[in-house]
Amino acid sequence: MSDAQKKFYLTTPIYYVNARPHIGHAYTTIAADVIARRQRLLLGTDNVWFLTGTDEHGQKIQRSAEAAGIPPQRFADQVSEQFRSLWQRMGITYNDYIRTTEPRHTRGVQRLFAELYSRGHIYLDTYTGQYSVGEEMFVDGPPGTIGPDGKPTETVTEENFYFRLSSYQAELIDRIEADEDDPKAFRIEPEARRNEVLSFLRGNVAAASSTEGVILSEGGKAAESKDLRFSSKGNPYVPGALKDLSISRSSFDWGIPVPEPAASRTTKKHVIYVWLDALTNYMTAVGYGSDDPAQQEQYKKFWPADLHLVGKEIIRFHCVYWPAFLLAAGVPLPKKVQAHGWLLFEESKMSKSRGNIVRTETILDAFGSLLTPKPVLSTSSTASSISNTVSSRPERSGVEGSASPEPPPPPTKAEQDLFASDVLRYFLLREIPFGQDGSFSFDALVQRYNSDLANGYGNLVSRTLSMIRQYFSTGEAVGRLSGYAPVPPLENDETSFPLNEAIRSSVGVVLGRTNEAFEENDFGRLLESVWSLIGTTDSFISEKAPWKLAKLDSTDAIITLRQVLYSAAESIRIITALLYPVLPYSTAKVWDQLGLGDIEAAARNGELNDLTWGSLKPGTKLGQLGPIFPRADKGLIQIMTDAEQNGSSTPPTPSKFVDEKTTHTAPAPSDPTHPGAAPRTSLLPHENPGTQVGASSAPVPELARPPAPHSEAPASGVFAGSAASDTQQIAIDDFVKIELRVAKVLVAERIPKADKLLRLEVDLGYEKRQILSGIAQWYTPEDLIGRRIIIVANLAPRKMRGLESHGMLLAASHGEDGKPILATFAESDEIELGSRLK
């Protein structure tokens, strides 16, 4: 392994401090913590750097502080401390916590701005337009236009610095399209987000190709024209689709000042807007811009970042603007950006306006209350060894031993928080496919906890270790075995363990699956694989019935009993090592009960990497036994619900999982040179306009478009049809005008604020196109990806929710409200994409 491969640097978004954190923030941070813990196992503690922090500049922070009657810095201090305290409460193992108000960050941002300016990538321009003083924003319209604050606007001229983003269209496309092993490749995951970014960068290829009268296909050889160019991979794009970007503002001052020599050219003081400010945190945190030799060495070691974790709605900032800034400055690009989906609460997107945001503290307090003192078995001079657990009914545990004469001390608040944090970690990572939208509910949380943790992993540990202790510490069974050596590991004497092959084989399969899942950050598949091993081990115990073997007056039965319990304990050791990155607190308790000591020390010295069957040394003394996951009563659901309804007077934090209502209704400027316009770019929709920026939820430097009314797009085509009896007859000449073709669904995803709409990208063989369809209540995105469907290919384009739909799906349904059944072809059907139905 080269020196460059012996490090791993990953980041979360930096969270915007206009209010307090919630489980949306926790989701991203938990995922990052799991990855960091896993990488430390592989590379060592000193070679992994995990960054999180807060984004604290911008006009919204300034306004929030004014509303609170305190200075912006004090406001940012208070909210940032809430994030930091929550991460500490949850046991998040970040290496650094960056704040964009820190001097080290200010210094680095100004250095990057100066570098871009000196290289000629930043220029000054002016814009004159109508300005709403009350809302501090430009709006379209003639002088005297009524602004979003209900008052007439003023004619204002504002100068802005612009970044030459348009210069990087072709290079960005080439790097994103590059093969994974290409050193210049810029990786974006999942594929749906990669396709989204490429679609944005390529522009409206379909419209341009139609104008030029050429038919294009992936890798096609059509000649370039004034309206089309081709990437290195031969894919078409529209030159000029990417426009320059405003990166400074002079209408407010809560930000990092533009440095010299650029500052001397302006008539007013400019601050660097959050596009450039927030994103640069990823470099300033590891030493960019520092004159300290130690910081310079750290930057040299860890940059470029190996992984940026972001929400899908801020993918554009990280995959278009950020790499363009770095290319212009001559800085290496991060290796990969991975986006996750939205978190839905009770099947609705978490929204400040809906009041359905869940605070992480609610879950920590509720589940932490389960961790109360329980009776445990005391450790004595006759403590059992591995071949040796605790249950009055070991065939199915739940009661974990007889009462200790000296009960352990009550758990501390920190222990309760870490236990509850494990519960939340497990639920979010098991329940939500990383990269897709996922649902959260208190009911599902409690159900998953009881079924998987209490009745699954926890019960397996309890019943196994209970029987080891019960059968091999004192009593007649052990007396008959005096003089026998400890049972050897399987690999030393396979003839002694013929009945363990099922578990051993399962372990090998699971190790292969979990390694792949870890590499792909596929947490759901990772946990599913581990739980399959838990199920196999549990079934093995039930099949061999050690409680029956213990009653037999036979030396062979007792040896078999030792073999069975050793195998179960060894399986638990491997399961626990695999689960450590996900459940650090709970696995520490299991590791200790196995008699293996401190799991953090085991992580540092490489013991958790030893997953070879038989590495658990026979004769190892068990630790003090006790409950791992006490069952949760359903009353916990009501406790959490009540806590959220009573809530806190502090509003939850709008973040990447939040629909935040804009405070105005003014239309967006159409002039791309307008400093309040959309980011001087074209086709990619901004899913949460006016609220997201950089690595956070900061307001964007351009004018936010008003939210569309929250009503469903009208049904169309087959979904708006009337009853069969009302069908209007048409002539054959009308029918032949309809062009039905076979297409394959490449991408399918939900559209924010449109509960019925899905956005699809389909392949027709000769071209790819976008189609919007009102089938979200019947089909999930996962149901559609890869299907061969029939579409109406010559339907006139139609705009819905700001997106253009080029076609319509063909489906059948029974009755007005019946579920539409898509007309599809099987993969085995020998029909080419684009084939016309006649």
C-alpha positions in Angstrom: 0.0 0.0 0.0 1.4 3.4 -1.0 1.7 6.3 1.4 -1.2 8.0 -0.4 -3.4 5.0 0.3 -2.5 4.9 4.0 -4.8 7.7 5.0 -8.5 8.4 4.9 -10.1 11.8 5.2 -13.9 12.1 5.3 -16.3 15.0 6.1 -19.9 15.6 6.9 -21.6 18.7 5.6 -21.1 21.6 8.0 -24.4 22.4 9.5 -26.1 25.7 9.3 -26.6 27.4 12.7 -29.9 29.2 12.2 -31.5 26.8 14.7 -30.8 23.7 16.8 -29.9 20.2 15.5 -32.3 17.3 14.8 -32.1 13.7 13.7 -31.5 14.7 10.1 -28.2 16.1 11.1 -27.6 13.0 13.3 -28.2 10.7 10.3 -25.3 12.1 8.3 -23.0 12.4 11.3 -23.7 8.8 12.4 -22.9 7.5 8.9 -19.6 9.4 9.0 -18.7 8.0 12.4 -19.3 4.4 11.3 -17.1 5.0 8.3 -14.4 6.6 10.4 -14.4 3.8 13.0 -14.1 1.2 10.2 -11.3 3.0 8.5 -9.4 3.3 11.8 -9.6 -0.5 12.2 -8.0 -0.8 8.7 -5.5 2.1 8.7 -4.8 2.9 12.3 -6.0 5.9 14.4 -3.4 8.3 13.2 -4.2 7.9 9.5 -7.9 8.7 9.6 -9.3 12.2 9.9 -13.0 12.8 10.4 -14.3 16.4 10.1 -17.6 18.0 11.1 -18.6 21.5 12.1 -20.9 24.4 11.6 -21.5 27.0 8.8 -22.1 30.4 10.5 -22.1 33.2 8.0 -24.7 34.6 5.7 -27.7 37.0 5.7 -30.0 34.6 7.4 -27.8 34.3 10.4 -27.5 38.0 10.6 -31.3 38.3 10.5 -31.8 35.5 13.1 -29.4 37.2 15.4 -31.2 40.6 15.0 -34.5 38.9 15.7 -33.0 37.4 18.9 -31.6 40.8 19.9 -28.0 39.5 20.1 -24.8 39.9 17.9 -24.4 37.3 15.1 -21.3 35.9 16.7 -23.0 35.2 20.0 -25.9 33.7 18.1 -23.6 31.4 16.2 -21.7 30.5 19.3 -24.9 29.4 21.1 -26.2 27.2 18.3 -22.8 25.7 17.3 -22.3 24.6 20.9 -25.6 22.7 20.7 -24.3 20.7 17.7 -20.9 20.1 19.4 -22.6 19.0 22.7 -25.0 16.7 20.9 -22.1 14.9 19.0 -20.2 14.5 22.3 -23.4 13.2 24.0 -23.7 10.6 21.2 -20.1 9.5 21.3 -19.2 10.8 17.8 -15.5 10.4 17.2 -14.7 13.4 15.0 -11.1 14.5 14.9 -11.9 18.2 14.3 -14.9 20.5 14.6 -14.6 23.4 12.2 -16.5 26.7 12.6 -16.5 29.1 9.7 -16.1 32.0 12.1 -12.7 30.8 13.3 -9.6 32.7 12.2 -8.0 29.7 10.6 -11.0 29.4 8.3 -11.2 33.1 7.5 -7.5 33.0 6.6 -7.9 30.0 4.3 -11.0 31.3 2.5 -9.3 34.6 1.8 -6.2 32.9 0.5 -8.3 30.8 -1.9 -10.2 33.8 -3.1 -6.9 35.7 -3.6 -5.5 32.7 -5.5 -8.5 32.5 -7.8 -8.4 36.3 -8.3 -4.7 36.3 -9.2 -5.2 33.6 -11.7 -7.9 35.6 -13.5 -10.8 33.4 -12.5 -12.7 36.2 -10.7 -14.0 39.4 -12.2 -16.1 42.4 -11.0 -19.4 43.3 -12.5 -22.4 45.4 -11.7 -26.2 44.9 -11.8 -29.0 47.5 -11.6 -32.4 46.4 -10.6 -35.3 46.6 -8.2 -34.4 46.0 -4.6 -36.7 45.2 -1.7 -35.3 46.9 1.3 -37.4 45.0 3.8 -36.3 41.6 2.4 -32.8 42.7 1.3 -33.1 41.1 -2.1 -33.4 42.0 -5.8 -36.7 41.2 -7.6 -37.7 41.4 -11.2 -39.9 44.3 -12.4 -40.0 48.0 -13.3 -39.4 50.8 -10.8 -42.1 50.9 -8.2 -42.7 47.1 -8.2 -44.2 45.9 -5.0 -41.7 43.7 -3.2 -42.2 40.6 -1.1 -42.5 42.8 2.0 -45.5 44.6 0.5 -43.7 47.9 -0.1 -42.4 49.5 -3.3 -38.9 48.5 -4.4 -36.0 50.9 -4.9 -33.8 51.1 -7.9 -30.4 49.9 -6.7 -27.1 49.2 -8.4 -25.0 46.4 -6.8 -21.6 45.2 -7.8 -20.5 41.6 -7.4 -17.5 39.5 -8.0 -18.2 36.6 -10.3 -16.4 33.3 -10.7 -15.7 32.0 -14.3 -17.6 28.8 -13.7 -18.5 28.6 -17.4 -14.8 27.8 -18.2 -15.0 24.4 -16.5 -18.0 22.8 -18.2 -16.1 20.4 -20.4 -13.5 19.4 -17.8 -16.1 18.7 -15.2 -18.0 16.5 -17.6 -14.8 14.6 -18.5 -13.8 14.0 -14.9 -17.2 12.8 -13.8 -17.5 10.5 -16.9 -14.0 9.1 -16.4 -13.4 5.5 -15.5 -13.1 4.8 -11.8 -9.4 3.9 -12.0 -8.5 7.1 -13.9 -6.5 9.3 -11.5 -8.4 12.4 -12.7 -11.8 10.8 -12.1 -14.3 12.6 -9.8 -16.7 10.1 -8.4 -20.3 10.8 -7.5 -22.5 8.3 -5.8 -25.2 7.1 -6.1 -25.6 6.8 -9.8 -28.9 8.8 -9.8 -27.0 11.8 -8.4 -24.2 11.3 -10.9 -26.7 11.3 -13.7 -28.4 14.4 -12.3 -25.1 16.4 -12.2 -24.2 15.3 -15.7 -27.6 16.2 -17.0 -27.1 19.7 -15.5 -23.6 20.1 -17.0 -24.6 18.8 -20.4 -27.6 21.2 -20.8 -30.6 20.5 -22.9 -29.1 18.1 -25.3 -32.4 16.9 -26.6 -33.5 20.4 -27.6 -30.1 21.2 -29.2 -30.0 18.0 -31.2 -33.5 18.6 -32.4 -32.6 22.0 -33.6 -29.6 20.6 -35.4 -31.5 17.7 -36.8 -29.1 15.0 -35.6 -29.8 11.8 -33.6 -27.4 11.3 -30.7 -26.7 8.2 -28.6 -24.3 7.5 -25.8 -20.9 7.4 -27.3 -22.3 8.5 -30.6 -20.1 9.9 -33.4 -22.4 12.7 -34.6 -20.5 15.7 -35.9 -20.1 18.7 -33.5 -22.1 21.8 -34.3 -22.4 25.3 -33.0 -25.0 24.0 -30.6 -23.3 20.8 -29.5 -19.9 19.5 -28.4 -18.8 16.1 -27.3 -17.0 14.9 -24.2 -13.9 12.7 -24.1 -16.3 9.7 -23.8 -18.2 10.9 -26.9 -21.3 12.1 -25.1 -23.0 15.3 -26.3 -23.4 18.5 -24.3 -24.5 22.1 -25.0 -21.6 24.5 -24.7 -22.5 27.5 -22.6 -25.1 25.7 -20.5 -22.9 26.4 -17.4 -22.9 30.1 -16.5 -20.7 32.2 -14.3 -21.4 32.4 -10.6 -21.8 35.4 -8.2 -19.5 34.8 -5.2 -19.7 38.1 -3.2 -22.4 40.3 -1.8 -22.3 43.9 -0.6 -25.9 44.2 0.9 -24.9 42.7 4.3 -21.7 42.3 6.2 -21.9 39.1 8.2 -19.3 37.1 6.3 -15.6 36.9 5.4 -14.4 40.2 3.8 -13.1 40.0 0.3 -9.3 40.3 0.6 -6.8 42.6 -1.2 -6.1 43.3 -3.9 -9.7 42.6 -5.1 -11.2 44.6 -2.2 -9.6 47.9 -3.4 -11.5 47.7 -6.7 -14.9 47.9 -5.1 -16.9 50.9 -4.1 -18.5 49.1 -1.1 -17.3 46.5 1.3 -17.9 43.0 -0.1 -18.1 39.7 1.8 -17.4 36.3 0.3 -20.7 34.6 0.0 -21.3 31.2 1.5 -20.7 29.2 -1.7 -17.0 29.8 -1.5 -16.9 30.3 2.2 -18.6 27.2 3.4 -17.1 24.7 1.0 -13.6 25.8 1.7 -13.9 24.4 5.3 -12.9 21.0 4.0 -9.4 22.4 3.3 -9.0 24.9 6.0 -9.7 22.3 8.7 -6.7 20.3 7.7 -4.3 23.3 7.3 -4.9 25.0 4.0 -3.9 28.7 4.3 -1.8 28.2 7.4 1.8 29.3 7.8 2.3 26.8 10.6 4.7 24.0 9.3 2.8 21.4 11.3 -0.5 22.4 9.7 1.1 22.5 6.3 2.2 18.9 6.8 -1.3 17.9 7.9 -2.7 19.4 4.8 -0.1 17.6 2.7 -1.0 14.3 4.4 -4.8 14.4 4.2 -5.8 16.4 1.2 -7.5 15.6 -1.1 -10.5 14.3 0.9 -11.4 10.7 0.3 -15.1 11.2 0.9 -17.6 14.0 1.3 -20.9 12.9 2.7 -23.7 15.3 1.7 -27.5 15.4 1.3 -28.8 15.0 -2.2 -30.2 18.5 -2.4 -26.7 20.0 -2.0 -25.1 17.8 -4.6 -24.8 20.6 -7.1 -22.7 22.7 -4.8 -20.3 19.9 -4.1 -20.1 18.4 -7.6 -20.2 21.5 -9.8 -19.1 24.6 -7.9 -16.6 23.0 -5.5 -14.6 21.0 -8.0 -14.6 24.0 -10.3 -13.1 26.3 -7.6 -10.4 23.7 -6.9 -9.6 23.2 -10.6 -9.2 27.0 -11.0 -6.9 27.2 -8.0 -4.8 24.2 -9.1 -5.9 22.1 -6.1 -6.5 18.3 -6.3 -10.2 17.3 -6.3 -11.8 15.2 -3.6 -12.0 11.5 -4.6 -15.7 10.9 -4.0 -18.9 12.7 -3.1 -21.6 10.5 -1.8 -25.2 11.8 -1.3 -27.9 10.4 0.8 -31.6 10.9 0.6 -34.3 12.7 2.7 -35.6 11.5 6.0 -39.3 11.2 6.1 -41.3 11.3 9.3 -44.6 9.3 9.3 -44.2 9.1 5.5 -43.9 12.9 5.1 -40.8 14.8 4.6 -39.6 16.5 7.8 -40.5 20.1 7.6 -40.2 23.0 9.9 -43.5 24.4 8.5 -45.3 21.1 9.2 -43.9 20.8 12.7 -42.8 17.2 12.2 -39.1 17.4 13.0 -37.7 15.0 15.6 -35.1 16.1 18.0 -32.3 13.6 18.7 -32.5 14.5 22.4 -36.0 13.1 22.5 -34.7 9.6 21.5 -31.7 9.8 23.7 -33.8 10.6 26.8 -36.4 8.0 26.0 -34.2 5.0 25.3 -31.7 6.0 27.8 -34.3 5.4 30.5 -34.3 1.7 29.6 -30.7 1.4 30.9 -31.5 1.1 34.6 -29.8 -1.3 37.1 -30.7 -4.9 36.6 -29.8 -8.0 38.6 -26.7 -9.7 37.3 -24.6 -12.7 38.2 -21.6 -11.8 40.4 -18.1 -12.8 39.3 -16.6 -15.3 41.7 -13.6 -17.5 41.9 -15.6 -20.2 40.1 -16.3 -17.9 37.2 -16.9 -19.8 34.0 -14.8 -19.9 30.8 -15.5 -20.0 27.2 -17.1 -23.4 26.6 -19.1 -22.0 29.3 -23.8 -17.9 30.0 -26.9 -16.9 32.4 -30.5 -18.0 32.3 -33.0 -19.9 34.3 -34.5 -20.8 31.0 -31.5 -21.0 28.6 -33.6 -22.4 25.7 -35.0 -18.8 25.2 -33.5 -16.2 27.4 -34.9 -12.9 28.5 -34.1 -13.3 32.2 -30.4 -12.9 32.7 -29.4 -14.7 35.8 -30.0 -14.7 39.5 -29.8 -11.6 41.6 -26.3 -10.4 42.6 -25.9 -9.7 46.3 -24.3 -6.5 45.4 -26.1 -4.8 42.5 -23.9 -2.7 40.2 -24.0 1.1 40.4 -26.7 2.8 38.4 -25.7 3.8 34.9 -24.4 7.3 34.4 -26.2 9.8 32.1 -23.3 9.4 29.7 -23.9 5.6 29.6 -27.6 6.1 29.0 -26.9 8.5 26.2 -24.4 6.2 24.5 -26.8 3.2 24.7 -29.6 5.3 23.2 -27.3 6.6 20.5 -26.6 3.0 19.5 -30.3 2.4 19.2 -30.7 5.4 16.9 -27.6 4.4 14.9 -28.9 1.0 14.3 -32.3 2.1 13.2 -31.2 4.8 10.8 -28.6 2.6 9.1 -30.7 -0.5 8.9 -34.0 1.1 8.0 -32.9 3.6 5.4 -30.9 2.5 2.3 -28.1 5.0 2.2 -28.5 7.2 -0.9 -32.3 6.9 -0.9 -35.2 8.5 1.0 -36.2 6.7 4.1 -39.0 6.8 6.7 -38.7 7.4 10.4 -41.4 6.9 13.0 -41.3 6.2 16.7 -43.4 3.1 16.3 -40.9 1.7 13.7 -38.0 2.6 16.0 -39.4 0.7 19.0 -40.4 -2.3 16.8 -37.0 -2.5 15.2 -35.2 -2.2 18.5 -37.2 -5.0 20.1 -37.1 -7.4 17.2 -33.5 -6.9 16.1 -31.6 -5.8 19.2 -33.5 -7.1 22.2 -34.8 -10.3 20.7 -32.0 -10.8 18.2 -28.5 -9.8 19.1 -29.1 -9.2 22.8 -30.9 -12.5 23.3 -28.3 -14.5 21.5 -25.6 -13.1 23.7 -27.7 -13.6 26.9 -28.7 -17.2 26.2 -25.2 -18.2 25.1 -23.2 -16.7 27.9 -25.9 -17.7 30.5 -25.5 -21.4 29.5 -21.7 -21.2 29.5 -21.8 -19.9 33.1 -24.6 -22.1 34.2 -23.2 -25.4 32.9 -19.5 -24.9 33.3 -18.9 -23.1 36.6 -20.2 -25.4 39.3 -22.3 -28.6 39.5 -22.3 -32.2 38.7 -21.8 -31.8 34.9 -18.4 -30.1 35.3 -17.4 -32.6 38.0 -17.8 -35.4 35.6 -15.5 -33.6 33.2 -12.6 -32.9 35.6 -9.3 -33.7 33.8 -10.5 -32.9 30.3 -8.5 -30.3 28.4 -10.4 -27.2 27.0 -12.1 -27.8 23.7 -9.6 -26.9 20.9 -10.4 -24.4 18.1 -12.0 -25.9 15.0 -9.0 -25.2 12.7 -6.7 -27.2 15.1 -8.8 -30.3 15.1 -11.6 -30.4 12.6 -12.7 -33.9 13.7 -13.7 -32.5 17.1 -16.1 -30.0 15.6 -18.1 -31.7 12.8 -21.3 -30.1 14.0 -19.9 -26.5 13.7 -19.4 -26.5 9.9 -22.8 -24.8 9.3 -21.8 -21.8 11.4 -18.3 -21.7 10.1 -19.5 -21.6 6.5 -22.0 -18.9 7.4 -19.3 -16.8 8.9 -17.2 -17.0 5.7 -20.1 -16.0 3.6 -21.1 -13.1 5.9 -17.5 -11.8 6.1 -17.4 -11.5 2.3 -20.7 -9.7 2.2 -19.9 -7.3 5.0 -16.5 -6.3 3.5 -18.2 -5.4 0.2 -21.0 -3.6 2.1 -18.4 -1.6 4.1 -16.5 -0.6 1.0 -19.7 0.6 -0.7 -21.1 2.3 2.5 -24.1 0.0 2.1 -25.1 0.0 5.7 -28.4 -1.8 5.2 -26.8 -4.7 3.4 -24.0 -4.8 6.0 -26.5 -5.1 8.9 -28.7 -7.5 7.0 -25.7 -9.8 6.5 -24.7 -9.7 10.2 -28.2 -10.4 11.3 -28.3 -13.5 9.0 -25.4 -14.8 11.0 -27.2 -14.0 14.3 -30.2 -16.0 13.0 -28.0 -18.9 11.9 -26.3 -19.0 15.3 -29.6 -18.8 17.1 -31.1 -21.6 15.0 -27.9 -23.7 15.6 -28.4 -23.4 19.4 -32.1 -24.2 19.2 -31.3 -27.3 17.0 -28.6 -28.6 19.2 -30.6 -27.9 22.4 -27.6 -27.6 24.9 -30.1 -27.5 27.8 -31.0 -31.1 26.9 -27.4 -32.1 26.4 -26.6 -30.9 29.9 -29.1 -33.3 31.4 -27.6 -36.4 29.7 -25.3 -38.6 31.8 -22.8 -39.0 29.0 -19.3 -37.7 28.5 -19.9 -37.4 24.7 -23.0 -35.3 25.4 -21.0 -32.9 27.6 -18.2 -32.6 25.0 -20.8 -31.9 22.4 -22.3 -29.3 24.8 -18.9 -27.6 25.1 -18.5 -27.7 21.3 -21.9 -26.1 20.8 -21.4 -23.3 23.3 -17.9 -22.6 22.1 -19.1 -22.2 18.6 -21.9 -19.9 19.6 -19.5 -17.8 21.7 -17.0 -17.6 18.8 -19.8 -16.6 16.4 -20.8 -13.8 18.9 -17.2 -12.6 19.0 -17.1 -12.3 15.2 -20.6 -10.7 15.1 -19.5 -8.2 17.8 -16.3 -7.2 15.9 -18.3 -6.6 12.8 -20.9 -4.5 14.6 -18.4 -2.4 16.5 -18.4 0.6 14.0 -22.2 0.7 14.1 -22.9 -0.1 17.8 -19.7 1.0 19.7 -21.2 1.2 23.2 -23.3 -2.0 23.1 -20.5 -4.1 21.5 -18.2 -2.9 24.2 -20.5 -4.4 26.8 -20.6 -7.7 24.9 -16.9 -7.8 24.4 -16.4 -7.3 28.1 -18.9 -10.1 28.9 -17.0 -12.4 26.6 -14.0 -11.8 28.8 -12.1 -10.0 26.1 -11.6 -6.7 27.9 -11.8 -3.2 26.5 -13.1 -3.1 22.9 -11.5 0.2 22.2 -8.1 -1.2 23.0 -9.0 -4.2 20.8 -9.8 -1.8 18.0 -6.5 0.0 18.4 -4.3 -3.1 18.6 -5.9 -4.9 15.7 -7.9 -7.6 17.6 -11.1 -6.6 15.9 -9.6 -7.3 12.5 -8.9 -10.9 13.5 -12.1 -12.6 12.3 -10.5 -16.0 11.8 -12.7 -18.8 13.1 -11.3 -20.3 16.3 -9.4 -17.2 17.5 -11.5 -17.1 20.7 -9.2 -18.9 23.2 -10.9 -21.7 25.1 -10.7 -21.2 28.8 -11.2 -17.4 28.5 -13.0 -16.2 31.7 -16.3 -14.5 31.2 -16.8 -11.0 32.5 -19.7 -9.9 34.6 -23.0 -10.7 32.8 -25.9 -8.4 32.5 -28.6 -7.2 30.0 -27.5 -5.6 26.8 -30.8 -4.5 25.3 -33.7 -4.4 27.8 -37.0 -4.7 26.0 -38.9 -1.5 25.2 -42.5 -1.1 26.2 -44.8 0.4 23.6 -45.4 3.2 26.1 -42.1 4.5 25.0 -43.7 5.6 21.7 -46.1 7.8 23.5 -43.4 9.2 25.7 -41.4 10.3 22.6 -44.5 11.6 20.8 -45.5 13.7 23.9 -41.9 15.0 24.2 -42.0 16.2 20.6 -45.4 17.7 20.9 -44.5 19.6 24.0 -41.2 20.3 22.4 -38.8 23.1 23.0 -39.4 26.8 22.4 -36.3 26.8 20.2 -37.3 25.9 16.6 -35.7 22.8 15.1 -32.9 23.3 12.7 -33.8 23.4 9.1 -31.2 21.3 7.3 -30.8 19.1 4.3 -33.8 17.1 5.4 -36.1 20.1 5.8 -38.5 22.1 3.6 -38.0 25.6 4.9 -40.6 28.1 3.7 -39.1 31.1 2.1 -40.3 34.5 3.5 -41.2 36.1 0.2 -43.2 35.5 -2.9 -41.2 37.4 -5.5 -40.3 35.8 -8.8 -36.7 35.0 -9.6 -34.9 37.3 -11.9 -34.6 36.0 -15.4 -31.5 38.0 -16.2 -28.5 35.6 -15.6 -26.2 38.5 -14.7 -28.6 39.5 -11.9 -26.8 39.0 -8.5 -30.0 37.6 -7.2 -30.6 35.3 -10.1 -30.3 31.5 -10.1 -26.6 30.6 -10.1 -26.1 31.6 -13.6 -26.6 28.1 -14.7 -29.5 26.3 -16.4 -31.3 23.1 -16.3 -30.8 21.4 -12.9 -33.7 22.2 -10.6 -32.9 23.6 -7.2 -35.0 21.3 -5.0 -35.2 23.5 -2.0 -34.7 27.0 -3.4 -33.3 29.7 -1.2 -32.3 27.5 1.7 -29.3 25.4 0.8 -25.7 26.3 0.3 -22.3 24.9 0.3 -22.2 22.2 2.9 -25.2 23.3 4.8 -28.6 24.9 4.7 -27.4 28.4 4.3 -29.3 30.7 2.0 -27.9 30.8 -1.5 -26.3 34.0 -3.0 -28.9 34.2 -5.6 -32.6 35.1 -5.2 -34.7 32.3 -3.9 -37.7 31.3 -6.0 -41.0 31.2 -4.1 -42.3 27.8 -3.2 -44.9 26.4 -5.5 -48.4 25.9 -3.9 -48.5 22.6 -2.1 -51.0 21.0 -4.5 -50.5 18.0 -6.6 -49.7 18.3 -10.3 -52.8 17.5 -12.3 -53.0 13.9 -13.5 -52.4 13.4 -17.2 -52.5 10.7 -19.8 -53.5 7.3 -18.5 -53.8 8.6 -15.0 -56.4 11.2 -15.9 -58.5 9.0 -18.2 -62.3 8.6 -17.8 -64.3 5.5 -17.5 -64.3 3.0 -20.4 -68.0 3.8 -21.2 -67.0 7.4 -21.9 -64.2 6.6 -24.2 -64.2 8.8 -27.3 -63.6 6.9 -30.6 -60.8 8.1 -32.8 -59.9 7.4 -36.4 -57.0 5.2 -37.4 -55.3 8.3 -38.8 -55.3 9.7 -35.3 -54.0 6.5 -33.7 -51.0 6.1 -36.0 -49.8 9.5 -34.9 -49.1 8.1 -31.4 -45.5 6.9 -31.2 -45.2 4.1 -28.6 -41.7 2.9 -27.9 -39.8 0.5 -25.5 -37.7 2.3 -22.9 -35.7 1.2 -19.9 -35.9 3.1 -16.6 -32.3 4.2 -15.5 -33.2 6.6 -12.7 -36.3 7.0 -10.6 -36.7 9.4 -7.7 -39.2 11.4 -5.8 -39.8 15.1 -6.4 -39.8 17.3 -3.3 -43.2 18.7 -2.4 -45.0 16.5 -5.0 -46.3 13.4 -3.3 -47.6 11.9 -6.5 -44.8 12.6 -8.9 -41.7 10.6 -9.7 -38.9 11.8 -11.9 -37.6 9.1 -14.3 -34.7 9.0 -16.7 -35.3 6.5 -19.4 -33.1 5.0 -22.2 -34.7 4.7 -25.6 -31.6 3.2 -27.2 -31.1 6.2 -29.4 -31.4 8.8 -26.6 -32.1 9.3 -22.9 -34.9 11.6 -21.7 -36.7 12.8 -18.6 -40.3 11.8 -17.8 -42.4 12.9 -14.9 -45.2 10.5 -13.9 -47.9 10.7 -11.2 -47.4 7.2 -9.9 -45.5 7.8 -6.7 -48.4 6.6 -4.5 -48.4 3.2 -6.2 -44.7 2.6 -7.2 -41.5 3.3 -5.3 -38.4 4.4 -7.2 -36.9 1.0 -6.4 -39.8 -0.7 -8.1 -39.1 1.0 -11.4 -35.3 1.1 -11.8 -34.3 -1.4 -14.6 -37.8 -2.0 -15.9 -38.5 -2.1 -19.6 -41.7 0.0 -20.1 -43.7 1.5 -22.9 -43.8 5.2 -23.3 -45.6 7.7 -25.6 -42.5 9.1 -27.2 -43.9 11.9 -29.3 -45.9 13.7 -26.6 -45.3 17.4 -26.5 -43.0 18.4 -23.6 -44.8 19.6 -20.5 -43.5 21.4 -17.4 -44.5 20.3 -13.9 -42.9 21.5 -10.7 -40.3 23.4 -12.7 -39.2 20.2 -14.5 -39.9 19.4 -18.1 -41.4 16.0 -19.0 -40.7 14.5 -22.4 -43.2 11.6 -22.7 -45.6 9.6 -20.8 -45.7 6.0 -19.4 -48.3 3.5 -20.6 -50.4 1.8 -18.0 -53.8 0.2 -17.4 -56.1 0.5 -14.4 -59.5 -0.7 -13.3 -61.9 2.0 -12.2 -61.3 5.7 -11.7 -59.2 5.2 -8.5 -57.7 1.9 -9.4 -53.9 1.3 -9.2 -52.2 1.8 -12.6 -50.4 -1.3 -13.8 -47.5 -0.3 -16.0 -47.2 -2.0 -19.3 -43.8 -3.7 -19.2 -41.5 -6.2 -21.0 -39.5 -8.9 -19.2 -35.7 -8.7 -19.4 -35.8 -12.0 -21.3 -38.0 -10.5 -24.1 -35.9 -10.1 -27.2 -36.8 -6.5 -28.0 -34.4 -3.6 -28.5 -34.8 -0.4 -26.6 -36.5 2.2 -28.8 -38.5 -0.4 -30.7 -41.8 1.1 -31.9 -45.1 -0.7 -31.0 -47.5 -0.9 -34.0 
